[in-house]
Amino acid sequence: MADSRWFACRCVSEAAVRLYCFPHSGGAAGEYVRWAGHVRGVEICGLQPPGRGERFAEEPPARFADLVEAIAREARFQEPFAFFGHSLGAIVAYELVRSLRAASAPLPEHLFVSACPAPHLGRRRPPARERSDDELLAEIEALGGPLPPEIGEDPDAVRIAVLQHRADAELLDTYRFEPGEPLDLPVTAVGGAQDDVGRDRLDAWRQHTSGAFQVRLLPGGHFYFRDRPHDLLQVLVDALAMPSRAHR
């Protein structure tokens, strides 16, 4: 099993594969771990970095590269495994694969990147430090809809949600893509048909792998999987059922 400090997992007996999930800005492991009850034979593990969840008291990394390097150095992944990253998490997962490859460590069988432009395209939003808390709150609700009442009606909970979103947005502001050899593993880019991250920006991930590649658009916006999780889970299950790199 992965290092329990870095990943919260829902154990599954006789799991054929482990899916390590990397959350969006302000996201938490629990959103993805809940998928475990809907996917047979797959153990779901969600990233819990410093400053989040059970590690809330720990100092979060100040630089994107520091986060990736720490995961690559400290976490252990149980084979066979795959990575799924949503939005910010897609870039984390991609750069983690590159870091593992550089260290000659075991690599995932498949990389799923969700609702995220290819890394070489850059970001369209202004830096987080130039945006007010109200602007960041508006961004949170524009992407994911109004906050649930238990958060939206609690000023302290709203403040924490904005602080976590800001921390991740500032972390992403430190990311700089460095060109390199494409990955040698299958990549699936998934997104919502009504999201601002359209097919062209998802299709641009194609140049980052020499392996099999596909784009899947599903009904919905940026968080297309919240209302229809089974659509995404079926994409994941179908891709994971394909012969692995080791058997090609």
Secondary structure, 3 states (H helix, E strand, C coil): CCCCCCEEEECCCCCCEEEEEECCCCCCCHHHHHHHHHCCCEEEEEECCCCCHHHCCCCCCCCHHHHHHHHHHHCCCCCCEEEEEECHHHHHHHHHHHHHHHCCCCCCCCEEEECCCCHHHCCCCCCHHHCCHHHHHHHHHHHHCCCCHHHHCCHHHHHHHHHHHHHHHHHHHCCCCCCCCCECCCEEEEEECCCCCCHHHHHHHHHHECCCEEEEEECCCCCHHHHCHHHHHHHHHHHHCCCCHHHC
